[in-house]
Amino acid sequence: MKLSAFGEKFSAGAGILSLMDDLGNALAEGGKIMMGGGNPGHIPQIQAVMAERLRRLGEDEQLLRRLIGIYDPPRGEREFLQNLAALLRREYGWELTEENICLTNGSQGAFFLLFNLLAGPMADGSRRKILLPMAPEYIGYADLGLTDDFFVSIRPKIETLDDHLFKYRVDFGQLAVTEEIGAICVSRPTNPTGNVLTDGEVAGLSRLARENGIPLIIDSAYGLPFPGMVYADATPVWHEGMVLCLSLSKFGLPAVRTGIVIADRELIRLLSGVNAVVNLAPGSFGAMLVSDIVRSGEIIRLSREVVQPFYRHRMERALARIRDCFAGLAYRVHVPEGAFFLWLWFPDLPITGRELYERLKRRGVVVVSGDAFFPGLPPGWRHVDECLRITYSQDENEAARGIEIIAEELRSLH
């Protein structure tokens, strides 16, 4: 069978495919400590809210017919779009309407469409790229471009702190927006590190994007206004020229596959057009499931009072465990400012992070090697091979045991 260039690219072994396949196999085998994936934890209060909403949808004949028997418009379920626009105007004063919002079948799909609308081979014969202003960045971006050489990444400044902590900061001195850049994209909080860009860094990136006539895309799948996994000072932001991407996954609904894009009306029009071609329409389930708590603003209260404290508690427990188990070792942890990951840096690690990942997997601990998170960065930076990402979203006792095993492996190396 002969494949197109598209077929060759997506059959070649994408990083996110490798990650999801590895995690799926580990779950199927059982007996593994799962510290690698991005699956959210199961929060009883959130599940109770969703169970009640499901009951109401199932008992109301008209709602059930809308849920399973009617195509939505290409931008998504209209009542949800209206409720979300009203909430964002009321809470933050953002000047938008439902015409500034489009739903997609998961935020991964949203980024595939956005990136390839804004970068790659252009109609005028030029080529454009996506600028990632601070690597490491989300592993799922790496293979979304339909062509090779799709990203440009910039090394961050590294600020070392007390208590074995450190923080990445955008190096604006190295950040050049050339004519080949079609958009700037950053996650906030950043997957994999838990870094939250400061309001000043966001303002600086926004200014660069505006001066060069390109969009700034902020991936807020873990961030503000929901699910609100932010443990540092940060202001929710959106304005014309910015693309804000949200998701219901980390609120506790990964299986409903609902991505949310907030942008200028023209970009939303283009996105909904692609939606129509690729999907006919986005699914209704996620939108209808949360429409009531969006209309009332309850989704923001639940994010602040339930979701954020749940993960913050687990983060503090995991960080304390690392400090106990890693005593005497050469290590640093990125300041955990958001999301549900800890990013571990082992300066002068005698093997690569990839090799450490393989050793841990043989001992039943599944993490993610840090080298997977640097798309578009020129080779040669040793730091890339000195990092691991772990998650603390799952069972606390298993996470504690996994941290013990990581420490044991590090001691055996030294």
Secondary structure, 3 states (H helix, E strand, C coil): CCCCHHHHHHCCCCHHHHHHHHHHHHHHHCCCEECCCCCCCCCHHHHHHHHHHHHHHHHCHHHHHHHHHCCCCCCCCHHHHHHHHHHHHHHHCCCCCHHHEEEECCHHHHHHHHHHHHCEECCCCCEEEEEECCCCCCHHHCCCCCCCCCEEECCCEEEECCCCEEEEECCHHHCCCCCCEEEEEEECCCCCCCCCCCHHHHHHHHHHHHHHCCCEEEECCCCCCCCCCECCCCCCCCCCCEEEEEECCCCCCHHHCCEEEECCHHHHHHHHHHHHHHHCCCCCHHHHHHHHHHHHCHHHHHHHHHHHHHHHHHHHHHHHHHHHHCCCCCCEEECCCECCEEEEECCCCCCCHHHHHHHHHHCCEECEEHHHHCCCCCCCCHHHHHEEEEECCCCHHHHHHHHHHHHHHHHHHC
